[in-house]
């Protein structure tokens, strides 16, 4: 029994670690892409990107998790389930491809740029390859083989990122237009999905996963359950993608209706999109908690261990707030030099600083969505995120004409904050995790943020006055030294002020020690 439990946790931790690496790759590649193509080229890429992000969240995260859970719970009907899942995934992929390919010109017009139809049509091809990876990953996870799923995720992202950057470099060098370059770059995502699917199919044909009986039946109820669970389980990954989707449709259009030239509005959208990799990097800590907490919470709920449920909820939310807050405040303090270091100039720094405030609320959403799914409130989490999307729409329409890019950023902050508050309220009703929270704890936390911000801002001020006109190299020095200084100050402060209790630190270090032991065990099992 202990061996089985260790095996389960090995797989869960392996997938968690892999997902974090994938998330980092997905954030980092956009920086060299923007450097190669400029803000207008970045705008083109980001307009079509939400379609990839949404499909990847459902197909690469939600669907495999949903299928693996159903395989584990329906042992007597796996033949029917496997056949149903194959047809469900491929039918959904084909329908999505046909819809997006045919409607691409109309979607482009709705976005305010008819030339975007080419990039959108290229990304639509992705839906023909995604179903294979989605089904096979779910099947392997369901039969307990997490390593193949993890390797396929790394392969998919490696091929994708390499394809995007290499194709973009070639297209830019050969003088192709921004739209053609964007379409070429997006084909990297198609290549990644194809590589992942073929890799998994190779091992399926080798007989690693049991084949279903040819007379198995397609059950509509299984298909509906798969689709519903896929959406619920991918919610935490969808929140930023949905915010980007709203901006893709409204940002340029609202600016143009306010009297701005279309090209200038598109250029501003490219500048505004610089914030997306910053948001992804800032929410890594919360994403790791969200990935790890779902199976553990479900396990505690099954055993009705209410005290442990309350403790896990409190610690998970605290980690997301403490480190999400640090990331937000730190990025805001160094935004100008960081913007220059990463994107060649400091344009849009004030809007990006406002946007970084949403790191706190998005971190809470990542964590609380995972917790709500674990305790069986996935539908509520879905409603709160859809509510955030509607608030984002209203916010863009109202705030962009008055505040410009800062208005678009503020609408994201307001929308995600509302979703975070709604989810925390439901968590409190279900677990009472705030019962032991005291005002002094909140004051200590805010004090640590203030101390860190003061130290970093003082150093940035001194450093900027040392250099005569901050070059990109100077900005790199300021950004890196500021980040290190801020990290040291913040960690020292949260330890000295005892933001985390002794038992909470022990829980964190116990998890780290467990991960270390499991990594060592995986190394020993590796063939020589």
GISULZI-V54357 format. One record per helix or strand. SS is the DSSP state (H for helix, E for strand). FROM is the first residue (numbers start at 1). LEN is the number of residues. If there is no record, write none. Layout:
ss=SS from=FROM len=LEN
ss=SS from=FROM len=LEN
This chain:
ss=H from=2 len=72
ss=H from=75 len=36
ss=H from=114 len=11
ss=H from=126 len=17
ss=H from=146 len=28
ss=H from=178 len=28
ss=H from=220 len=14
ss=H from=235 len=23
ss=H from=262 len=11
ss=H from=275 len=8
ss=H from=284 len=20
ss=H from=306 len=28
ss=H from=335 len=9
ss=H from=349 len=8
ss=H from=358 len=17
ss=H from=378 len=26
ss=H from=405 len=27
ss=H from=439 len=28
ss=H from=472 len=25
ss=H from=502 len=24
